[in-house]
Amino acid sequence: MMKATAKDLRFNSKELLDTVNRGEEVIITFRGKPCAKLIPYNGKNKETVKNQLFGIWKDNDMVQDVDQYICGLRKGRF
């Protein structure tokens, strides 16, 4: 596990991302205290992520198709 400062993140972000892409975790510190953690992205399938994002809708009987409902809400904005 590697540690980096917020300044390192600002000026050396590519190097930190390269480190994460190699499988290492990076702890970002701000004023000496751990603040964030960069971890490798685990490419889950889209369905799993979708269920996590719309989990608040799973018990809502008024909305049968969440995707259609959200598209309907956004329709007027675009």
Sequence and secondary structure as in RCSB ss.txt:
>XXXX:A:sequence
MMKATAKDLRFNSKELLDTVNRGEEVIITFRGKPCAKLIPYNGKNKETVKNQLFGIWKDNDMVQDVDQYICGLRK
GRF
>XXXX:A:secstr
 EEEEHHHHHH HHHHHHHHHTT  EEEEETTEEEEEE       HHHHHHHHTGGGTT TT S HHHHHHHHHH
TT 
